[in-house]
Amino acid sequence: MARRCSQPSSVDIQFVVCRNNADYEASLEIGKIYRSIRDDDAMANGLMRIVDESGDDDAFAASRFYPIDLPKPIEDVLLAV
């Protein structure tokens, strides 16, 4: 269910680390940092919207990821990419 996302505000973005890529080895890498976009409907269903390198987002089980806090300079660099 890939959807092109509009430009989210910085308060809607969280960074997460993938901890389980079972059945999605081609899409997710364990240990990789991903941007997650807040989506209340997805969260209500145990899902998380993850942005890939193309800028598209897909919904995956939230349990596949661990939220992390990054220093502001690192966030700025990752958001600029």
N, C-alpha and C positions, 0 to 999 in steps of 0.2 A: 504494500500500500504506500508507495512512494508519492510524496506530494511536494511540489515546489513551495517553499516557504517564503513568505514576505519577510522583509527585513525586521527581525524582532528587536525590541529594545534590550539594552544590556541587563536589565533586571529580569528579563525572561530567559536569559542564557545561563546555563550552569555547565560546569565541566565535570565529566565523569570518566572513569577508567573502566574499560571492558574487562570483566573477570570470567566470562563464560561465552564462548562462541560456538558451542555445540549446534550443529545443523546450519550454521551461518559462517563457516570458515572463509568463504569467499568475500563476505561482506564485513566481518568484524575481526579484529586482531586482539587477542588477549594482551593486556598491558598497555594498549594504545589509549591515548586521551582523545575523547570526543566531546563535541559541543552537544548539549541537550537543550531543546527548546521547550519551554513550559507549555503544556497542553493539558488543561484540567480534565477534559474528556478522556484523553489517553490515560492520565494518571488514575482516574476513577476505575479504569479497566485493567490496572496493573501494568500499563505500558509506558514507554518513554520515547519521545521523538528524538532521534539521533541524526545529526547532520554528517554526511559523508564528504569526501574531497570534492565531489562535483557540485556541492551546494544543495543537493536534494536531501530530504529527510525521510526516514523510514521509522515505523513504530516497531519497537522490540520490547520484550518483557523487561520491566525495570530491574528485576532481580539479576539480570546479566551485567549490571553496571554498579559501580560504587562512586558516589558523589565525592568530589575533592574540592578543596579551597586552594586557589593558586594566588601567589603574590600578584598585585596589580600590574607590574611591568610584564609579567609572563602572560597574564590574561590579554593585555593590550596587543602583544605580539601575536598570540593565537587568533584573536579576533580580526587582526589585519590581514591574515593569510587568506 
